[in-house]
């Protein structure tokens, strides 16, 4: 609430206390003269009165608020509302069923829309309430009964006021004397506080419901950025505050909230419009202002030529009032306004249109209204209201009234609050009727118990508990706060397509929920395209809002990363492992698990290579079996050769196991098979190279035969080396049981891989033993590189080892460098295994296959045992036959003879061994 309004309220309360004290003193100590005499020169307070047994008070803004006191006549809100009040009193008095034998009276006063002035008028209601005088006890000097003029009849209740500021001040006064008050137009939410205004009820809903309706309308059109204008005081401030609460719950931002002070001028309204123009993105303006402020805004918009720049969404203070838009149609075009849902009182329409100054004597302001409506002077004299004394007349009629003027629907339409005045008076009537039936059973009229109305009992026991049909489609009742249900009509001010006249058109209703016909709305510029009022455009699919500092509804749209979904409109969140966001980013779905399959091109290529390798290896095995007794096969060391060929087949076969879909069984076979196959190949090669190296090292030092060079010994040692690999593998399987696992190489990629449970490092560790065999074998190959030419198998083993080292050195970085692509990684492993086996197959067996198949004439013992130069260790016999140090050329036969047994008894036992040695030596 503004400072001006607070000061005004405080001043009003002080004045109220002083006047009440003066009134009490005046009543307690009355002047001796209580009769109307010719010496009384004080003008009486003007009031519209109807005599009756029970008086209902009324407060109406007969005149508008002027700069100093009252202003011009208020036709719609003043005269027509007053006449609706008087008409309803008449209708009730003419009823035979409601309040039989009781006549309702009326005493209505002008508030001029000002709270202090309304307080002065309201003091008339309580004069009789605090008076203990009986006017029948007083007589005139001539003995006749006195005609009192200063002791009014007590009122049972008051209908009014119109403005919330007026009703609040009047309610503070009436509650002191327990006089019920029913307002027909005051909607301030603060009046629902029964701890402060316990005797106040109303036939209209509070503004907090109106604020909800306004927020629902804004949300309906997806307006997220609006401006607001409100009036200072009890109507605009609580109303706009409640709208802000509702707007916040609907993510609607207020770009600017401008307050119009009570003492606003034309310059004030123009400045408000200039401030609104600075928020150019906020096209929609929420107008929660008093009627006069709404008119001031529209007048300023017309003067500044900013018509069509704003979309007005206005409260019921604007409603469907033609006076506001009379000269500002373009400025108001397209406005959406709220009006309390009501129905015309058809009988009142006929009553009001037939009124004229001759027949309407009870309304002291009707002549002034007549003159203003028809722009004429009644009885050839201009009528100037006494309330505007001291200022110029509000109009200057130039012709006298003829007396035959009539009110027509063209000149006036029924005021929107007529039904609520009608309901308020009937609410008192029904309450009084039930009270009379309870207090005066079987008695017609007012009994002694009702001679002085108990206002508190009337309110608590009857008024707050009534519920009746008003005859025009509405049920009149009050909730526990004394408020009526919230029902609003939604109006659109536009040009009629047929008549081309501007008018209010009903486009929807609100009664807790919005019911709006959008297609029936015409906006400024006579278009049906909904205006846009937002600070920033809505973000596209997959984008979130990054709010600008201090601006909730102003943002920059940023796109979520491919692996993120939209958790809320301001947050991107990464999907859990194994999930990927939907295309619209609303959530995540489980990714399809990927694994190597036999149908993949990455599996087909290694399988083709492995198949070729198996075929070639089986061909060599078959060829060796067919020529098993030939010198080439026998010289190659048949037992180790067959083991080596079996290892090659096993290595090639492992390709099919590696590319198979992962399972516990397959993973077990993979972990066992790769190392096992390599161990067969490289154990065989190591034993071969070791045997060659030991034989020739021994031959250089002595003629003694080295141990463990027989085929059986070689096989046993090879099996021991293979068993070491098998042992390591079984320990590995026990420490890390086989199985499958899901691997997420990169959370930023939509990939889920099913792989074997062992990780890549442990797999590499399992091959360390085979790497050791390769290194040792390579060392032996280097050591035996200079043996005689015909003993050239060590040379081919060397080629094989050198190539294998290159393959393995290339394999390790490629394998660990392709972790992001499991298919390439598996393909690399398969190809590396196949190449390792192929190198051994080609280097060691291709020359022999070539001789067997294409040069069979060389497959004879003479060639395989051909002599070659070799430096031997000196002996006694050689020293005697050779006086100089030099090389002696010996054949393999000579070498064999030098190592034969010394005694003939052992000849038979060594025949087989010698043959095997000769065959093996031929291969050296």
KAURZI-V37225 format. One record per residue. N is the residue number from 1. RES is the residue in one letter. PHI is phi as a letter, one per 30 degrees, with the letter a starting at -180 (none if undefined). Layout:
BEGIN
n->N res->RES phi->PHI
n->N res->RES phi->PHI
END
This chain:
BEGIN
n->1 res->X phi->none
n->2 res->X phi->d
n->3 res->X phi->d
n->4 res->X phi->d
n->5 res->X phi->d
n->6 res->X phi->d
n->7 res->X phi->d
n->8 res->X phi->d
n->9 res->X phi->d
n->10 res->X phi->d
n->11 res->X phi->d
n->12 res->X phi->d
n->13 res->X phi->d
n->14 res->X phi->d
n->15 res->X phi->d
n->16 res->X phi->d
n->17 res->X phi->d
n->18 res->X phi->d
n->19 res->X phi->d
n->20 res->X phi->d
n->21 res->X phi->d
n->22 res->X phi->d
n->23 res->X phi->d
n->24 res->X phi->d
n->25 res->X phi->d
n->26 res->X phi->d
n->27 res->X phi->d
n->28 res->X phi->d
n->29 res->X phi->b
n->30 res->X phi->d
n->31 res->X phi->d
n->32 res->X phi->d
n->33 res->X phi->c
n->34 res->X phi->c
n->35 res->X phi->c
n->36 res->X phi->d
n->37 res->X phi->b
n->38 res->X phi->d
n->39 res->X phi->d
n->40 res->X phi->d
n->41 res->X phi->c
n->42 res->X phi->d
n->43 res->X phi->d
n->44 res->X phi->d
n->45 res->X phi->d
n->46 res->X phi->d
n->47 res->X phi->a
n->48 res->X phi->c
n->49 res->X phi->b
n->50 res->X phi->b
n->51 res->X phi->d
n->52 res->X phi->a
n->53 res->X phi->d
n->54 res->X phi->b
n->55 res->X phi->c
n->56 res->X phi->c
n->57 res->X phi->d
n->58 res->X phi->b
n->59 res->X phi->b
n->60 res->X phi->b
n->61 res->X phi->d
n->62 res->X phi->e
n->63 res->X phi->c
n->64 res->X phi->d
n->65 res->X phi->d
n->66 res->X phi->c
n->67 res->X phi->d
n->68 res->X phi->b
n->69 res->X phi->j
n->70 res->X phi->d
n->71 res->X phi->c
n->72 res->X phi->d
n->73 res->X phi->d
n->74 res->X phi->c
n->75 res->X phi->d
n->76 res->X phi->d
n->77 res->X phi->d
n->78 res->X phi->c
n->79 res->X phi->d
n->80 res->X phi->d
n->81 res->X phi->d
n->82 res->X phi->d
n->83 res->X phi->d
n->84 res->X phi->d
n->85 res->X phi->d
n->86 res->X phi->d
n->87 res->X phi->d
n->88 res->X phi->d
n->89 res->X phi->e
n->90 res->X phi->d
n->91 res->X phi->d
n->92 res->X phi->d
n->93 res->X phi->d
n->94 res->X phi->d
n->95 res->X phi->d
n->96 res->X phi->c
n->97 res->X phi->c
n->98 res->X phi->c
n->99 res->X phi->h
n->100 res->X phi->d
n->101 res->X phi->i
n->102 res->X phi->b
n->103 res->X phi->c
n->104 res->X phi->d
n->105 res->X phi->c
n->106 res->X phi->b
n->107 res->X phi->b
n->108 res->X phi->c
n->109 res->X phi->b
n->110 res->X phi->c
n->111 res->X phi->c
n->112 res->X phi->h
n->113 res->X phi->i
n->114 res->X phi->c
n->115 res->X phi->d
n->116 res->X phi->d
n->117 res->X phi->d
n->118 res->X phi->d
n->119 res->X phi->d
n->120 res->X phi->d
n->121 res->X phi->d
n->122 res->X phi->d
n->123 res->X phi->d
n->124 res->X phi->d
n->125 res->X phi->d
n->126 res->X phi->c
n->127 res->X phi->e
n->128 res->X phi->d
n->129 res->X phi->d
n->130 res->X phi->c
n->131 res->X phi->c
n->132 res->X phi->c
n->133 res->X phi->c
n->134 res->X phi->c
n->135 res->X phi->d
n->136 res->X phi->d
n->137 res->X phi->d
n->138 res->X phi->c
n->139 res->X phi->b
n->140 res->X phi->d
n->141 res->X phi->d
n->142 res->X phi->d
n->143 res->X phi->j
n->144 res->X phi->d
n->145 res->X phi->d
n->146 res->X phi->d
n->147 res->X phi->c
n->148 res->X phi->d
n->149 res->X phi->b
n->150 res->X phi->c
n->151 res->X phi->b
n->152 res->X phi->d
n->153 res->X phi->d
n->154 res->X phi->d
n->155 res->X phi->c
n->156 res->X phi->d
n->157 res->X phi->a
n->158 res->X phi->b
n->159 res->X phi->c
n->160 res->X phi->k
n->161 res->X phi->d
n->162 res->X phi->c
n->163 res->X phi->d
n->164 res->X phi->d
n->165 res->X phi->d
n->166 res->X phi->d
n->167 res->X phi->d
n->168 res->X phi->d
n->169 res->X phi->d
n->170 res->X phi->d
n->171 res->X phi->d
n->172 res->X phi->d
n->173 res->X phi->d
n->174 res->X phi->d
n->175 res->X phi->d
n->176 res->X phi->d
n->177 res->X phi->c
n->178 res->X phi->h
n->179 res->X phi->c
n->180 res->X phi->d
n->181 res->X phi->b
n->182 res->X phi->c
n->183 res->X phi->c
n->184 res->X phi->c
n->185 res->X phi->b
n->186 res->X phi->d
n->187 res->X phi->c
n->188 res->X phi->e
n->189 res->X phi->d
n->190 res->X phi->d
n->191 res->X phi->d
n->192 res->X phi->d
n->193 res->X phi->d
n->194 res->X phi->d
n->195 res->X phi->d
n->196 res->X phi->c
n->197 res->X phi->b
n->198 res->X phi->d
n->199 res->X phi->c
n->200 res->X phi->c
n->201 res->X phi->b
n->202 res->X phi->a
n->203 res->X phi->c
n->204 res->X phi->b
n->205 res->X phi->d
n->206 res->X phi->d
n->207 res->X phi->d
n->208 res->X phi->d
n->209 res->X phi->d
n->210 res->X phi->d
n->211 res->X phi->d
n->212 res->X phi->d
n->213 res->X phi->d
n->214 res->X phi->d
n->215 res->X phi->d
n->216 res->X phi->d
n->217 res->X phi->d
n->218 res->X phi->d
n->219 res->X phi->d
n->220 res->X phi->e
n->221 res->X phi->c
n->222 res->X phi->h
n->223 res->X phi->d
n->224 res->X phi->c
n->225 res->X phi->b
n->226 res->X phi->b
n->227 res->X phi->c
n->228 res->X phi->b
n->229 res->X phi->b
n->230 res->X phi->b
n->231 res->X phi->d
n->232 res->X phi->d
n->233 res->X phi->k
n->234 res->X phi->d
n->235 res->X phi->c
n->236 res->X phi->d
n->237 res->X phi->d
n->238 res->X phi->d
n->239 res->X phi->d
n->240 res->X phi->d
n->241 res->X phi->d
n->242 res->X phi->d
n->243 res->X phi->d
n->244 res->X phi->d
n->245 res->X phi->d
n->246 res->X phi->d
n->247 res->X phi->d
n->248 res->X phi->d
n->249 res->X phi->d
n->250 res->X phi->c
n->251 res->X phi->h
n->252 res->X phi->c
n->253 res->X phi->c
n->254 res->X phi->c
n->255 res->X phi->d
n->256 res->X phi->a
n->257 res->X phi->b
n->258 res->X phi->c
n->259 res->X phi->c
n->260 res->X phi->c
n->261 res->X phi->d
n->262 res->X phi->d
n->263 res->X phi->c
n->264 res->X phi->d
n->265 res->X phi->c
n->266 res->X phi->e
n->267 res->X phi->d
n->268 res->X phi->d
n->269 res->X phi->d
n->270 res->X phi->d
n->271 res->X phi->d
n->272 res->X phi->e
n->273 res->X phi->d
n->274 res->X phi->d
n->275 res->X phi->d
n->276 res->X phi->d
n->277 res->X phi->d
n->278 res->X phi->d
n->279 res->X phi->c
n->280 res->X phi->d
n->281 res->X phi->d
n->282 res->X phi->c
n->283 res->X phi->d
n->284 res->X phi->d
n->285 res->X phi->b
n->286 res->X phi->d
n->287 res->X phi->c
n->288 res->X phi->c
n->289 res->X phi->b
n->290 res->X phi->d
n->291 res->X phi->e
n->292 res->X phi->d
n->293 res->X phi->d
n->294 res->X phi->d
n->295 res->X phi->d
n->296 res->X phi->d
n->297 res->X phi->d
n->298 res->X phi->d
n->299 res->X phi->d
n->300 res->X phi->d
n->301 res->X phi->d
n->302 res->X phi->d
n->303 res->X phi->d
n->304 res->X phi->d
n->305 res->X phi->h
n->306 res->X phi->c
n->307 res->X phi->d
n->308 res->X phi->i
n->309 res->X phi->d
n->310 res->X phi->b
n->311 res->X phi->c
n->312 res->X phi->d
n->313 res->X phi->c
n->314 res->X phi->c
n->315 res->X phi->d
n->316 res->X phi->d
n->317 res->X phi->d
n->318 res->X phi->d
n->319 res->X phi->h
n->320 res->X phi->c
n->321 res->X phi->d
n->322 res->X phi->d
n->323 res->X phi->d
n->324 res->X phi->d
n->325 res->X phi->c
n->326 res->X phi->e
n->327 res->X phi->c
n->328 res->X phi->b
n->329 res->X phi->d
n->330 res->X phi->d
n->331 res->X phi->d
n->332 res->X phi->c
n->333 res->X phi->e
n->334 res->X phi->i
n->335 res->X phi->d
n->336 res->X phi->c
n->337 res->X phi->b
n->338 res->X phi->c
n->339 res->X phi->b
n->340 res->X phi->e
n->341 res->X phi->d
n->342 res->X phi->b
n->343 res->X phi->c
n->344 res->X phi->d
n->345 res->X phi->d
n->346 res->X phi->d
n->347 res->X phi->d
n->348 res->X phi->d
n->349 res->X phi->e
n->350 res->X phi->d
n->351 res->X phi->d
n->352 res->X phi->d
n->353 res->X phi->d
n->354 res->X phi->c
n->355 res->X phi->d
n->356 res->X phi->a
n->357 res->X phi->e
n->358 res->X phi->d
n->359 res->X phi->c
n->360 res->X phi->c
n->361 res->X phi->c
n->362 res->X phi->d
n->363 res->X phi->c
n->364 res->X phi->d
n->365 res->X phi->c
n->366 res->X phi->d
n->367 res->X phi->d
n->368 res->X phi->d
n->369 res->X phi->d
n->370 res->X phi->d
n->371 res->X phi->d
n->372 res->X phi->d
n->373 res->X phi->d
n->374 res->X phi->c
n->375 res->X phi->h
n->376 res->X phi->b
n->377 res->X phi->c
n->378 res->X phi->d
n->379 res->X phi->h
n->380 res->X phi->i
n->381 res->X phi->b
n->382 res->X phi->d
n->383 res->X phi->c
n->384 res->X phi->c
n->385 res->X phi->d
n->386 res->X phi->d
n->387 res->X phi->d
n->388 res->X phi->c
n->389 res->X phi->d
n->390 res->X phi->j
n->391 res->X phi->b
n->392 res->X phi->d
n->393 res->X phi->d
n->394 res->X phi->d
n->395 res->X phi->a
n->396 res->X phi->b
n->397 res->X phi->d
n->398 res->X phi->c
n->399 res->X phi->b
n->400 res->X phi->d
n->401 res->X phi->d
n->402 res->X phi->d
n->403 res->X phi->j
n->404 res->X phi->c
n->405 res->X phi->d
n->406 res->X phi->b
n->407 res->X phi->d
n->408 res->X phi->b
n->409 res->X phi->d
n->410 res->X phi->d
n->411 res->X phi->d
n->412 res->X phi->a
n->413 res->X phi->b
n->414 res->X phi->d
n->415 res->X phi->d
n->416 res->X phi->d
n->417 res->X phi->c
n->418 res->X phi->e
n->419 res->X phi->d
n->420 res->X phi->d
n->421 res->X phi->d
n->422 res->X phi->e
n->423 res->X phi->d
n->424 res->X phi->d
n->425 res->X phi->d
n->426 res->X phi->d
n->427 res->X phi->d
n->428 res->X phi->d
n->429 res->X phi->d
n->430 res->X phi->d
n->431 res->X phi->d
n->432 res->X phi->d
n->433 res->X phi->d
n->434 res->X phi->d
n->435 res->X phi->d
n->436 res->X phi->d
n->437 res->X phi->d
n->438 res->X phi->d
n->439 res->X phi->d
n->440 res->X phi->b
n->441 res->X phi->d
n->442 res->X phi->i
n->443 res->X phi->c
n->444 res->X phi->c
n->445 res->X phi->j
n->446 res->X phi->d
n->447 res->X phi->c
n->448 res->X phi->d
n->449 res->X phi->d
n->450 res->X phi->c
n->451 res->X phi->d
n->452 res->X phi->c
n->453 res->X phi->d
n->454 res->X phi->d
n->455 res->X phi->d
n->456 res->X phi->d
n->457 res->X phi->d
n->458 res->X phi->d
n->459 res->X phi->d
n->460 res->X phi->d
n->461 res->X phi->d
n->462 res->X phi->b
n->463 res->X phi->d
n->464 res->X phi->d
n->465 res->X phi->c
n->466 res->X phi->d
n->467 res->X phi->a
n->468 res->X phi->b
n->469 res->X phi->d
n->470 res->X phi->d
n->471 res->X phi->i
n->472 res->X phi->b
n->473 res->X phi->i
n->474 res->X phi->b
n->475 res->X phi->c
n->476 res->X phi->c
n->477 res->X phi->a
n->478 res->X phi->b
n->479 res->X phi->d
n->480 res->X phi->d
n->481 res->X phi->c
n->482 res->X phi->i
n->483 res->X phi->c
n->484 res->X phi->d
n->485 res->X phi->d
n->486 res->X phi->d
n->487 res->X phi->b
n->488 res->X phi->b
n->489 res->X phi->c
n->490 res->X phi->c
n->491 res->X phi->c
n->492 res->X phi->b
n->493 res->X phi->d
n->494 res->X phi->a
n->495 res->X phi->d
n->496 res->X phi->d
n->497 res->X phi->d
n->498 res->X phi->c
n->499 res->X phi->d
n->500 res->X phi->i
n->501 res->X phi->c
n->502 res->X phi->d
n->503 res->X phi->a
n->504 res->X phi->d
n->505 res->X phi->b
n->506 res->X phi->d
n->507 res->X phi->c
n->508 res->X phi->l
n->509 res->X phi->b
n->510 res->X phi->b
n->511 res->X phi->b
n->512 res->X phi->j
n->513 res->X phi->b
n->514 res->X phi->d
n->515 res->X phi->b
n->516 res->X phi->b
n->517 res->X phi->c
n->518 res->X phi->d
n->519 res->X phi->d
n->520 res->X phi->c
n->521 res->X phi->c
n->522 res->X phi->c
n->523 res->X phi->c
n->524 res->X phi->e
n->525 res->X phi->i
n->526 res->X phi->h
n->527 res->X phi->c
n->528 res->X phi->c
n->529 res->X phi->d
n->530 res->X phi->d
n->531 res->X phi->d
n->532 res->X phi->c
n->533 res->X phi->b
n->534 res->X phi->a
n->535 res->X phi->d
n->536 res->X phi->b
n->537 res->X phi->d
n->538 res->X phi->e
n->539 res->X phi->d
n->540 res->X phi->d
n->541 res->X phi->d
n->542 res->X phi->i
n->543 res->X phi->c
n->544 res->X phi->b
n->545 res->X phi->c
n->546 res->X phi->c
n->547 res->X phi->d
n->548 res->X phi->d
n->549 res->X phi->d
n->550 res->X phi->i
n->551 res->X phi->b
n->552 res->X phi->d
n->553 res->X phi->c
n->554 res->X phi->c
n->555 res->X phi->b
n->556 res->X phi->c
n->557 res->X phi->d
n->558 res->X phi->b
n->559 res->X phi->d
n->560 res->X phi->d
n->561 res->X phi->d
n->562 res->X phi->e
n->563 res->X phi->c
n->564 res->X phi->c
n->565 res->X phi->c
n->566 res->X phi->d
n->567 res->X phi->d
n->568 res->X phi->b
n->569 res->X phi->d
n->570 res->X phi->b
n->571 res->X phi->b
n->572 res->X phi->c
n->573 res->X phi->b
n->574 res->X phi->d
n->575 res->X phi->d
n->576 res->X phi->d
n->577 res->X phi->e
n->578 res->X phi->j
n->579 res->X phi->b
n->580 res->X phi->b
n->581 res->X phi->d
n->582 res->X phi->d
n->583 res->X phi->e
n->584 res->X phi->d
n->585 res->X phi->i
n->586 res->X phi->d
n->587 res->X phi->a
n->588 res->X phi->b
n->589 res->X phi->b
n->590 res->X phi->d
n->591 res->X phi->d
n->592 res->X phi->d
n->593 res->X phi->d
n->594 res->X phi->c
n->595 res->X phi->a
n->596 res->X phi->d
n->597 res->X phi->b
n->598 res->X phi->d
n->599 res->X phi->d
n->600 res->X phi->d
n->601 res->X phi->d
n->602 res->X phi->d
n->603 res->X phi->c
n->604 res->X phi->d
n->605 res->X phi->d
n->606 res->X phi->d
n->607 res->X phi->d
n->608 res->X phi->d
n->609 res->X phi->d
n->610 res->X phi->d
n->611 res->X phi->d
n->612 res->X phi->d
n->613 res->X phi->d
n->614 res->X phi->d
n->615 res->X phi->d
n->616 res->X phi->d
n->617 res->X phi->d
n->618 res->X phi->d
n->619 res->X phi->d
n->620 res->X phi->d
n->621 res->X phi->e
n->622 res->X phi->e
n->623 res->X phi->d
n->624 res->X phi->d
n->625 res->X phi->d
n->626 res->X phi->d
n->627 res->X phi->c
n->628 res->X phi->d
n->629 res->X phi->c
n->630 res->X phi->d
n->631 res->X phi->e
n->632 res->X phi->d
n->633 res->X phi->d
n->634 res->X phi->d
n->635 res->X phi->d
n->636 res->X phi->d
n->637 res->X phi->i
n->638 res->X phi->e
n->639 res->X phi->d
n->640 res->X phi->d
n->641 res->X phi->d
n->642 res->X phi->d
n->643 res->X phi->d
n->644 res->X phi->d
n->645 res->X phi->d
n->646 res->X phi->d
n->647 res->X phi->d
n->648 res->X phi->d
n->649 res->X phi->d
n->650 res->X phi->d
n->651 res->X phi->d
n->652 res->X phi->d
n->653 res->X phi->d
n->654 res->X phi->d
n->655 res->X phi->e
n->656 res->X phi->d
n->657 res->X phi->d
n->658 res->X phi->d
n->659 res->X phi->d
n->660 res->X phi->d
n->661 res->X phi->e
n->662 res->X phi->d
n->663 res->X phi->a
n->664 res->X phi->d
n->665 res->X phi->d
n->666 res->X phi->d
n->667 res->X phi->d
n->668 res->X phi->d
n->669 res->X phi->d
n->670 res->X phi->d
n->671 res->X phi->d
n->672 res->X phi->d
n->673 res->X phi->d
n->674 res->X phi->d
n->675 res->X phi->d
n->676 res->X phi->d
n->677 res->X phi->d
n->678 res->X phi->d
n->679 res->X phi->d
n->680 res->X phi->d
n->681 res->X phi->d
n->682 res->X phi->d
n->683 res->X phi->d
n->684 res->X phi->d
n->685 res->X phi->d
n->686 res->X phi->d
n->687 res->X phi->d
n->688 res->X phi->d
n->689 res->X phi->d
n->690 res->X phi->d
n->691 res->X phi->d
n->692 res->X phi->d
n->693 res->X phi->d
n->694 res->X phi->d
n->695 res->X phi->d
n->696 res->X phi->d
n->697 res->X phi->d
n->698 res->X phi->d
n->699 res->X phi->d
n->700 res->X phi->d
n->701 res->X phi->d
n->702 res->X phi->a
n->703 res->X phi->c
n->704 res->X phi->d
n->705 res->X phi->d
n->706 res->X phi->d
n->707 res->X phi->d
n->708 res->X phi->h
n->709 res->X phi->c
n->710 res->X phi->d
n->711 res->X phi->e
n->712 res->X phi->d
n->713 res->X phi->d
n->714 res->X phi->d
n->715 res->X phi->d
n->716 res->X phi->d
n->717 res->X phi->d
n->718 res->X phi->d
n->719 res->X phi->d
n->720 res->X phi->d
n->721 res->X phi->d
n->722 res->X phi->d
n->723 res->X phi->d
n->724 res->X phi->e
n->725 res->X phi->d
n->726 res->X phi->d
n->727 res->X phi->d
n->728 res->X phi->e
n->729 res->X phi->d
n->730 res->X phi->d
n->731 res->X phi->d
n->732 res->X phi->d
n->733 res->X phi->d
n->734 res->X phi->d
n->735 res->X phi->d
n->736 res->X phi->b
n->737 res->X phi->e
n->738 res->X phi->d
n->739 res->X phi->l
n->740 res->X phi->c
n->741 res->X phi->b
n->742 res->X phi->c
n->743 res->X phi->c
n->744 res->X phi->c
n->745 res->X phi->e
n->746 res->X phi->a
n->747 res->X phi->d
n->748 res->X phi->c
n->749 res->X phi->b
n->750 res->X phi->d
n->751 res->X phi->b
n->752 res->X phi->b
n->753 res->X phi->c
n->754 res->X phi->c
n->755 res->X phi->b
n->756 res->X phi->d
n->757 res->X phi->d
n->758 res->X phi->d
n->759 res->X phi->d
n->760 res->X phi->d
n->761 res->X phi->d
n->762 res->X phi->d
n->763 res->X phi->d
n->764 res->X phi->d
n->765 res->X phi->d
n->766 res->X phi->d
n->767 res->X phi->c
n->768 res->X phi->d
n->769 res->X phi->d
n->770 res->X phi->d
n->771 res->X phi->d
n->772 res->X phi->d
n->773 res->X phi->d
n->774 res->X phi->d
n->775 res->X phi->d
n->776 res->X phi->d
n->777 res->X phi->d
n->778 res->X phi->d
n->779 res->X phi->d
n->780 res->X phi->d
n->781 res->X phi->d
n->782 res->X phi->d
n->783 res->X phi->d
n->784 res->X phi->c
n->785 res->X phi->d
n->786 res->X phi->c
n->787 res->X phi->d
n->788 res->X phi->e
n->789 res->X phi->e
n->790 res->X phi->d
n->791 res->X phi->c
n->792 res->X phi->c
n->793 res->X phi->d
n->794 res->X phi->d
n->795 res->X phi->d
n->796 res->X phi->d
n->797 res->X phi->d
n->798 res->X phi->d
n->799 res->X phi->e
n->800 res->X phi->d
n->801 res->X phi->d
n->802 res->X phi->d
n->803 res->X phi->d
n->804 res->X phi->d
n->805 res->X phi->e
n->806 res->X phi->d
n->807 res->X phi->d
n->808 res->X phi->d
n->809 res->X phi->d
n->810 res->X phi->d
n->811 res->X phi->d
n->812 res->X phi->e
n->813 res->X phi->d
n->814 res->X phi->d
n->815 res->X phi->d
n->816 res->X phi->d
n->817 res->X phi->d
n->818 res->X phi->c
n->819 res->X phi->d
n->820 res->X phi->d
n->821 res->X phi->b
n->822 res->X phi->d
n->823 res->X phi->d
n->824 res->X phi->d
n->825 res->X phi->d
n->826 res->X phi->d
n->827 res->X phi->d
n->828 res->X phi->d
n->829 res->X phi->d
n->830 res->X phi->d
n->831 res->X phi->d
n->832 res->X phi->d
n->833 res->X phi->d
n->834 res->X phi->d
n->835 res->X phi->d
n->836 res->X phi->d
n->837 res->X phi->d
n->838 res->X phi->d
n->839 res->X phi->d
n->840 res->X phi->d
n->841 res->X phi->d
n->842 res->X phi->d
n->843 res->X phi->d
n->844 res->X phi->c
n->845 res->X phi->c
n->846 res->X phi->d
n->847 res->X phi->d
n->848 res->X phi->d
n->849 res->X phi->d
n->850 res->X phi->d
n->851 res->X phi->d
n->852 res->X phi->d
n->853 res->X phi->d
n->854 res->X phi->c
n->855 res->X phi->b
n->856 res->X phi->d
n->857 res->X phi->d
n->858 res->X phi->d
n->859 res->X phi->d
n->860 res->X phi->b
n->861 res->X phi->d
n->862 res->X phi->e
n->863 res->X phi->d
n->864 res->X phi->d
n->865 res->X phi->c
n->866 res->X phi->e
n->867 res->X phi->d
n->868 res->X phi->a
n->869 res->X phi->d
n->870 res->X phi->a
n->871 res->X phi->d
n->872 res->X phi->c
n->873 res->X phi->d
n->874 res->X phi->d
n->875 res->X phi->b
n->876 res->X phi->d
n->877 res->X phi->d
n->878 res->X phi->d
n->879 res->X phi->d
n->880 res->X phi->d
n->881 res->X phi->d
n->882 res->X phi->b
n->883 res->X phi->d
n->884 res->X phi->b
n->885 res->X phi->d
n->886 res->X phi->a
n->887 res->X phi->c
n->888 res->X phi->c
n->889 res->X phi->d
n->890 res->X phi->b
n->891 res->X phi->c
n->892 res->X phi->d
n->893 res->X phi->d
n->894 res->X phi->d
n->895 res->X phi->d
n->896 res->X phi->d
n->897 res->X phi->d
n->898 res->X phi->d
n->899 res->X phi->c
n->900 res->X phi->d
n->901 res->X phi->d
n->902 res->X phi->d
n->903 res->X phi->c
n->904 res->X phi->d
n->905 res->X phi->d
n->906 res->X phi->c
n->907 res->X phi->d
n->908 res->X phi->d
n->909 res->X phi->d
n->910 res->X phi->c
n->911 res->X phi->e
n->912 res->X phi->d
n->913 res->X phi->d
n->914 res->X phi->d
n->915 res->X phi->d
n->916 res->X phi->d
n->917 res->X phi->d
n->918 res->X phi->d
n->919 res->X phi->d
n->920 res->X phi->d
n->921 res->X phi->d
n->922 res->X phi->d
n->923 res->X phi->d
n->924 res->X phi->d
END
